[in-house]
Amino acid sequence: MAETKVKIAVLVSGGGTNLQALIDAQNEGVLKSGEIAVVISNKEGTYALTRAENAGIKTITVTKKKTGSQEAFEEAIEKEIDKAGAEIIVLAGFLSILSEKFTKKYEKKIINIHPSLIPSFCGQGFYGLKVHEAALARGVKFTGATVHFVNEIPDGGEIIMQKPVEVLEGDTPEILQRRVMEQAEWVILPRAVEKVCAQIANNK
């Protein structure tokens, strides 16, 4: 039987650095049980879409403004996920909170990366630089990144993988953000996606 790769839908909102980490991992064979089938952005003209197009990956833009409501927005995303035959959804800097109805439909099939060691500095309102600002304000010696399954609670799903990163003297939120990306996010996201894809492939 020919090995079929698990198709992945990646949801993005911005520059797409975590998407790039996945594309690189796919090219390098780190991500071998899955392949990115579609990249969906909730904003027009994001650089993440350019990254996907450069890699020859299908791109779609679905905005809440055009669809008119959260429900219609999520239904449009679901349609694209189903059309691509995706069995797993990766939120790579996707800044729109998904409803319980959506997360329940794809239970244990949605993966998110968060730039802290959950349960620290996570949940509603903690995203982007705000996470690193909070870590520095608290004076922690270590922060990091967490890959977790997504449920109806923001950053509340089961943890798949974590990696700590040292906080250094003189760190600004921007410097810390960059170090967490390079040393943790870009390392564990592809590994965690591979792990979940391999489990799905083995259960087929």
KEKE-3310 file (N, C-alpha, C; in steps of 0.2 Angstrom, whole numbers, plus 5000, padded with zeros to 4 digits):
npx = (5004:5003:5010:5001:5001:4996:4985:4987:4980:4984:4981:4982:4987:4996:5014:5019:5030:5030:5023:5033:5043:5036:5035:5049:5053:5045:5051:5064:5062:5059:5046:5037:5026:5015:5008:5007:4992:4984:4984:4976:4971:4965:4966:4968:4981:4992:5009:5011:5004:5011:5022:5017:5013:5025:5030:5023:5010:4993:4983:4970:4959:4949:4939:4931:4924:4920:4912:4903:4898:4903:4899:4897:4909:4917:4911:4914:4928:4928:4923:4933:4944:4938:4937:4950:4954:4959:4966:4970:4973:4983:4986:4995:5000:4987:4975:4962:4949:4942:4926:4917:4909:4916:4929:4925:4920:4932:4939:4954:4961:4965:4979:4989:5002:5009:5018:5024:5027:5014:5005:5008:5006:4996:4980:4965:4968:4982:4994:5006:5017:5013:5013:5027:5030:5023:5030:5043:5039:5036:5047:5052:5064:5065:5056:5047:5040:5024:5016:5000:4984:4969:4955:4939:4943:4953:4970:4969:4969:4975:4992:5005:5019:5033:5046:5059:5066:5079:5078:5087:5098:5094:5085:5073:5055:5054:5067:5066:5055:5060:5070:5063:5055:5065:5073:5063:5049:5050:5056:5049:5036:5036:5040:5030:5018:5022:5022:5009:5003:5009:5003:4990:4991:4995:4984:4975)
npy = (4994:5011:5024:5037:5054:5064:5077:5094:5109:5125:5139:5157:5174:5184:5187:5175:5167:5155:5147:5146:5139:5127:5124:5123:5113:5103:5102:5098:5086:5083:5085:5073:5064:5071:5084:5101:5106:5117:5135:5146:5162:5175:5188:5200:5199:5195:5192:5179:5172:5175:5168:5155:5154:5155:5143:5135:5131:5130:5144:5153:5167:5171:5182:5190:5201:5200:5189:5191:5186:5178:5164:5162:5165:5155:5144:5145:5144:5130:5124:5126:5119:5106:5104:5104:5092:5091:5084:5089:5104:5118:5131:5145:5158:5163:5174:5174:5170:5154:5147:5137:5127:5125:5121:5109:5101:5098:5091:5087:5089:5101:5111:5122:5135:5143:5157:5155:5146:5136:5133:5147:5165:5165:5162:5172:5187:5186:5187:5188:5201:5205:5194:5192:5204:5202:5192:5197:5207:5200:5195:5182:5168:5159:5156:5152:5140:5133:5119:5115:5106:5113:5119:5124:5133:5147:5144:5132:5119:5101:5099:5096:5097:5106:5119:5126:5142:5153:5168:5183:5195:5212:5209:5214:5215:5213:5207:5196:5189:5186:5177:5167:5162:5158:5148:5140:5140:5138:5126:5116:5117:5111:5098:5093:5094:5084:5073:5072:5070:5058:5049:5050:5045:5032:5027:5025)
npz = (5000:4995:5004:5011:5013:5027:5025:5027:5034:5035:5045:5045:5050:5048:5046:5044:5049:5057:5048:5038:5044:5045:5031:5028:5035:5029:5017:5021:5026:5039:5043:5038:5038:5035:5024:5018:5012:5010:5013:5023:5025:5036:5033:5020:5008:5016:5021:5024:5015:5003:5006:5005:4992:4985:4988:4981:4986:4988:4991:5001:5005:5018:5025:5039:5037:5024:5024:5034:5047:5062:5062:5048:5043:5049:5043:5030:5031:5035:5024:5014:5021:5020:5007:5003:5008:5021:5036:5047:5056:5057:5067:5064:5070:5069:5072:5076:5086:5088:5087:5099:5093:5081:5086:5092:5082:5075:5085:5093:5082:5079:5080:5089:5091:5105:5112:5125:5141:5143:5158:5160:5156:5146:5137:5135:5127:5128:5117:5103:5106:5118:5127:5129:5135:5147:5152:5155:5163:5174:5178:5175:5174:5164:5149:5135:5122:5118:5110:5107:5108:5102:5110:5116:5125:5126:5123:5130:5128:5127:5130:5118:5115:5123:5124:5133:5135:5139:5148:5146:5153:5150:5140:5128:5124:5111:5107:5115:5110:5097:5100:5106:5096:5087:5095:5100:5095:5081:5081:5088:5083:5069:5073:5082:5074:5065:5073:5077:5064:5060:5070:5065:5053:5056:5061:5051)
capx = (5000:5007:5010:4998:5003:4991:4985:4987:4977:4987:4978:4987:4985:5002:5020:5020:5036:5029:5022:5039:5046:5033:5037:5056:5053:5043:5057:5070:5060:5057:5039:5037:5020:5010:5010:5003:4988:4981:4985:4970:4972:4959:4967:4970:4988:4997:5015:5011:5001:5016:5027:5014:5013:5032:5032:5018:5005:4986:4981:4964:4958:4942:4938:4925:4921:4916:4907:4897:4897:4908:4897:4898:4917:4919:4908:4918:4934:4927:4922:4940:4947:4935:4939:4958:4954:4964:4964:4973:4973:4988:4985:5002:4999:4980:4973:4955:4947:4937:4920:4916:4906:4921:4934:4922:4920:4939:4942:4961:4963:4968:4986:4991:5008:5009:5024:5025:5026:5008:5000:5010:5005:4992:4973:4962:4972:4989:4996:5011:5022:5010:5016:5034:5030:5021:5035:5048:5037:5035:5054:5054:5071:5064:5050:5047:5034:5020:5012:4994:4978:4964:4948:4935:4946:4959:4976:4967:4969:4981:4999:5009:5026:5035:5053:5060:5070:5081:5077:5093:5099:5094:5080:5067:5050:5056:5073:5064:5051:5064:5074:5058:5054:5071:5075:5058:5043:5052:5059:5044:5030:5036:5040:5023:5014:5024:5020:5001:5002:5011:4998:4984:4993:4996:4977:4971)
capy = (5000:5017:5028:5043:5059:5067:5083:5099:5116:5130:5145:5162:5181:5189:5187:5168:5164:5148:5143:5145:5134:5121:5123:5121:5106:5098:5102:5095:5079:5083:5084:5068:5060:5076:5089:5107:5106:5124:5140:5150:5168:5179:5195:5201:5201:5194:5190:5172:5170:5175:5162:5149:5154:5154:5136:5131:5129:5133:5149:5156:5172:5171:5187:5190:5207:5198:5183:5195:5184:5173:5158:5162:5165:5148:5139:5146:5140:5123:5122:5126:5113:5100:5104:5102:5085:5091:5080:5092:5111:5121:5138:5147:5165:5164:5179:5175:5165:5150:5145:5130:5123:5124:5117:5103:5098:5096:5089:5084:5090:5108:5112:5129:5137:5149:5159:5154:5139:5136:5138:5154:5170:5162:5164:5178:5193:5185:5185:5192:5204:5205:5188:5193:5209:5200:5187:5201:5211:5196:5193:5175:5167:5155:5156:5146:5140:5127:5117:5112:5105:5118:5117:5130:5138:5150:5140:5128:5112:5097:5101:5091:5098:5112:5119:5132:5147:5157:5175:5186:5202:5217:5207:5218:5210:5211:5202:5189:5186:5183:5171:5161:5160:5154:5142:5135:5139:5135:5119:5111:5116:5105:5091:5092:5092:5077:5068:5071:5067:5051:5046:5049:5040:5025:5024:5024)
capz = (5000:4995:5010:5009:5018:5030:5022:5033:5032:5040:5046:5046:5050:5047:5042:5042:5051:5059:5042:5034:5048:5042:5024:5028:5038:5024:5012:5024:5028:5046:5042:5032:5038:5032:5019:5018:5006:5009:5018:5023:5029:5038:5031:5014:5007:5022:5019:5024:5008:4998:5007:5003:4985:4983:4990:4977:4990:4987:4996:5001:5010:5020:5030:5043:5034:5018:5026:5038:5054:5064:5059:5041:5042:5051:5038:5024:5032:5035:5017:5011:5024:5018:4999:5003:5011:5026:5042:5053:5055:5061:5068:5064:5071:5067:5077:5076:5091:5085:5092:5102:5088:5076:5089:5094:5075:5074:5091:5093:5075:5078:5084:5090:5095:5109:5114:5132:5143:5146:5159:5161:5151:5141:5138:5132:5127:5128:5110:5101:5110:5125:5130:5131:5139:5153:5155:5157:5169:5180:5180:5175:5171:5158:5145:5129:5118:5119:5105:5111:5104:5103:5112:5116:5130:5123:5125:5136:5126:5129:5128:5114:5116:5125:5125:5137:5132:5144:5148:5147:5155:5144:5135:5127:5122:5104:5107:5118:5105:5092:5103:5107:5089:5084:5099:5102:5090:5074:5082:5091:5079:5064:5077:5085:5068:5062:5078:5076:5057:5061:5073:5061:5047:5058:5063:5045)
cpx = (5004:5005:5007:4999:4996:4991:4983:4984:4981:4983:4982:4984:4990:5008:5021:5026:5035:5027:5028:5043:5043:5035:5044:5056:5050:5048:5063:5068:5059:5050:5038:5030:5014:5013:5005:4999:4985:4983:4979:4972:4965:4960:4969:4977:4993:5003:5015:5008:5006:5021:5024:5014:5020:5034:5027:5012:4998:4985:4974:4963:4951:4942:4931:4921:4917:4911:4901:4896:4902:4906:4898:4905:4919:4917:4912:4925:4934:4926:4929:4944:4945:4937:4946:4959:4959:4961:4966:4974:4978:4987:4992:5001:4992:4977:4965:4953:4941:4932:4920:4914:4911:4926:4931:4922:4927:4943:4949:4963:4966:4974:4987:4998:5007:5016:5026:5025:5020:5008:5002:5008:5002:4984:4971:4967:4979:4991:5002:5016:5020:5012:5023:5034:5028:5026:5041:5046:5037:5042:5056:5061:5070:5057:5050:5041:5031:5016:5006:4988:4973:4957:4944:4938:4952:4966:4975:4967:4975:4987:5002:5016:5028:5043:5054:5066:5073:5080:5084:5093:5098:5089:5075:5061:5052:5061:5070:5060:5055:5068:5069:5056:5059:5073:5069:5052:5045:5054:5053:5038:5030:5036:5033:5018:5016:5022:5013:5000:5003:5006:4992:4985:4993:4989:4973:4970)
cpy = (5006:5021:5035:5048:5062:5074:5088:5106:5120:5137:5151:5169:5186:5187:5179:5165:5157:5144:5142:5140:5127:5119:5120:5114:5101:5097:5098:5088:5078:5082:5079:5064:5065:5081:5095:5107:5113:5128:5145:5156:5172:5186:5195:5202:5200:5191:5182:5169:5170:5169:5156:5148:5153:5147:5132:5128:5133:5138:5152:5161:5172:5177:5188:5196:5205:5193:5186:5192:5179:5166:5157:5161:5158:5143:5139:5143:5133:5120:5121:5120:5107:5099:5102:5095:5085:5088:5084:5099:5114:5128:5141:5155:5167:5168:5179:5169:5161:5148:5138:5125:5121:5119:5110:5098:5095:5094:5085:5084:5097:5109:5120:5130:5143:5150:5160:5147:5139:5132:5146:5159:5167:5164:5170:5184:5192:5183:5190:5195:5205:5199:5189:5199:5207:5196:5192:5205:5207:5194:5186:5174:5162:5156:5151:5146:5133:5126:5113:5111:5111:5116:5124:5135:5141:5147:5135:5120:5108:5099:5095:5091:5105:5112:5126:5136:5152:5164:5178:5193:5206:5215:5213:5213:5208:5206:5196:5186:5183:5177:5165:5158:5155:5148:5138:5135:5136:5128:5114:5111:5111:5098:5089:5090:5085:5072:5066:5068:5060:5047:5045:5044:5033:5022:5023:5017)
cpz = (5000:5001:5008:5015:5021:5028:5028:5030:5037:5039:5048:5046:5048:5043:5040:5044:5053:5053:5038:5038:5046:5035:5024:5030:5033:5019:5014:5026:5035:5047:5036:5032:5035:5027:5019:5012:5005:5015:5018:5028:5030:5037:5024:5013:5012:5018:5019:5018:5003:4999:5004:4995:4982:4984:4985:4981:4989:4993:4995:5006:5011:5026:5033:5040:5028:5019:5030:5045:5055:5061:5052:5039:5044:5046:5032:5025:5032:5028:5013:5014:5021:5010:4998:5005:5017:5032:5048:5051:5060:5061:5069:5064:5068:5073:5078:5081:5087:5090:5094:5097:5083:5080:5091:5087:5074:5080:5090:5086:5074:5083:5084:5093:5099:5112:5121:5134:5147:5153:5161:5155:5145:5142:5134:5133:5127:5121:5108:5106:5117:5130:5133:5136:5146:5156:5158:5163:5175:5182:5180:5172:5165:5155:5140:5125:5119:5113:5109:5106:5106:5105:5113:5121:5127:5126:5131:5134:5128:5126:5124:5115:5119:5125:5128:5134:5138:5143:5150:5149:5149:5139:5134:5125:5115:5103:5110:5113:5099:5094:5104:5101:5087:5088:5100:5097:5084:5075:5083:5086:5074:5068:5079:5079:5065:5067:5077:5069:5057:5064:5069:5056:5050:5060:5057:5043)
residu = (MET:ALA:GLU:THR:LYS:VAL:LYS:ILE:ALA:VAL:LEU:VAL:SER:GLY:GLY:GLY:THR:ASN:LEU:GLN:ALA:LEU:ILE:ASP:ALA:GLN:ASN:GLU:GLY:VAL:LEU:LYS:SER:GLY:GLU:ILE:ALA:VAL:VAL:ILE:SER:ASN:LYS:GLU:GLY:THR:TYR:ALA:LEU:THR:ARG:ALA:GLU:ASN:ALA:GLY:ILE:LYS:THR:ILE:THR:VAL:THR:LYS:LYS:LYS:THR:GLY:SER:GLN:GLU:ALA:PHE:GLU:GLU:ALA:ILE:GLU:LYS:GLU:ILE:ASP:LYS:ALA:GLY:ALA:GLU:ILE:ILE:VAL:LEU:ALA:GLY:PHE:LEU:SER:ILE:LEU:SER:GLU:LYS:PHE:THR:LYS:LYS:TYR:GLU:LYS:LYS:ILE:ILE:ASN:ILE:HIS:PRO:SER:LEU:ILE:PRO:SER:PHE:CYS:GLY:GLN:GLY:PHE:TYR:GLY:LEU:LYS:VAL:HIS:GLU:ALA:ALA:LEU:ALA:ARG:GLY:VAL:LYS:PHE:THR:GLY:ALA:THR:VAL:HIS:PHE:VAL:ASN:GLU:ILE:PRO:ASP:GLY:GLY:GLU:ILE:ILE:MET:GLN:LYS:PRO:VAL:GLU:VAL:LEU:GLU:GLY:ASP:THR:PRO:GLU:ILE:LEU:GLN:ARG:ARG:VAL:MET:GLU:GLN:ALA:GLU:TRP:VAL:ILE:LEU:PRO:ARG:ALA:VAL:GLU:LYS:VAL:CYS:ALA:GLN:ILE:ALA:ASN:ASN:LYS)
# end
